[in-house]
Amino acid sequence: MSAGVLVALALAGCGTAGSTVRDDLPRYPETLKQATTLDVQVAREETVVRMTNTTGRSFGACRMWINGWYARELNGFGVGETLELPLNEFTDRYGTSFRAGGFFATERADTLAQAQLEVGNELLGLIVIGQAE
């Protein structure tokens, strides 16, 4: 076999790492339609997002979604509470973390385009501001 073919096969093998769906990780609830958008701003500050619950509604344990792909569990989100969440704690169904970027990052940061809360059988939109890359 030529050296070029061996290199191509080796690179193809590397591309399949992390391609197995893990049963212990959530999948985006595609059957749920976004019910409404809450008056909650999600501000990206390099490698973290910060948000304050400015609604009159308190949320118990729920899941936050980024870009309809990466998720993180929240213990709750009370009225007036501010959360600061590291972006690399959001993972997809393969166990891959959101690429948050930062000074020592070896890859370009992922764009934060959409944020939602999954609360029971509801999908609630959040307002994304302050995209930093």
N, C-alpha and C positions, 0 to 999 in steps of 0.2 A: 504494500500500500504506500502511496506517496505521502510525503510529509504534510502536504496541504490537506489531504483527505483526513489524516489523523488529527490535525488541528481543528478542522471543521467538526469532526465527531466529538472531540473533547469539549468544544464550545457548546455544541448542541446539548451535551449531557449536563453542562453547567446551567443551562437555561431551564431545565426541568426541576431544579431544586426549589422546594417550597411550593410546588404546584398541587399538593394534595389538600383537599378540603378537610378541615378538622371539624369533627362533630361537636366538639366542646365550645366552638366559637360561633357567634350569631351570624345569620345571613340577613341582609337588608330585607325589610318587610315589603316586598314589591306589591303585595295585594292590598296594602293600606294606601289610601289617598291622603295627601297632606290636608288636614282639616282646616287649619288656619295658620297665620303667622303671628307669633307672640311678639310683644313689645320688649324683646330681650336682644340686646346687641352683643354679638360675639366679636371681640376685638383681638386680632392676632398681634402678638408682640414677640416677634422672632420665633422662638421655639415653644411658646405657650399661648393658650387662648384664655382670655378673661371675660367673664360675663356676670352680670348682676340681674337678679330676678326683679324686674320693675313692674311685674304684673301683680294683681291682687290674688293670685292663685299659688298655692304651695304644691310642690310635686314630691311624692314619695320616691322610692327606688324606681329608677327609670334607666333608659339607655340613650346615650347621645350618639348621633351619627354625623360623620363628616363626609361630604361628597357622595353620599349614598353608598359608601363602600367600607369606611373605617368606623369602628364602634368602640365605645367605652361605657362601662356601667357607672352610674351615679347613685350614691346612697340616698340622695334626696336633694331638693333645691327649693329652699324656703323663700318666702316673701322677703325681699330686701337682701338676701344672701348673695355674696360675691364668691364665685368659684374661679380658681386659677388652675388650669389643667395642662400638663405637659402634652404636647402634640404627639410625642413618640409613644404615649400610652394608648393611643388609638390604634387598633389592629384590624386587619381584614380577616376573612374566613379561612385564610391560609396561615395565619399567624404572623404575617408581615406587618411591620409598624409603618405608620404614616411617616414619611421623610420630613422631619421638622426643620432641617437645615441647621444653622448656627455656625459659629466661627470655625469649629473643627470638622464640619461636615465634609465628607468625601464625594457626595452627590448633591445635585441641585435639589433644593427643597420643593416639596409638593405644593401646589396651589390650593388654598382653602377657598372654595367657591360656594359651598352649601353647608348648613348646619341644621340639624333637626333633633327633636326629642321624641323618643318612642315611649309613650306613657300608656300602658295597658294596650288597648286596641286603637289608640290615637297616634297619629304622626303630626307633630307640631313644628312648624318652621320657626327658625331663629334668623335674626338679621346679621349678616356677616359684614364687618367693617375692618379697615386697617390691614389690608393684605401686605405682608412683608415677605420679601424673598431674599 
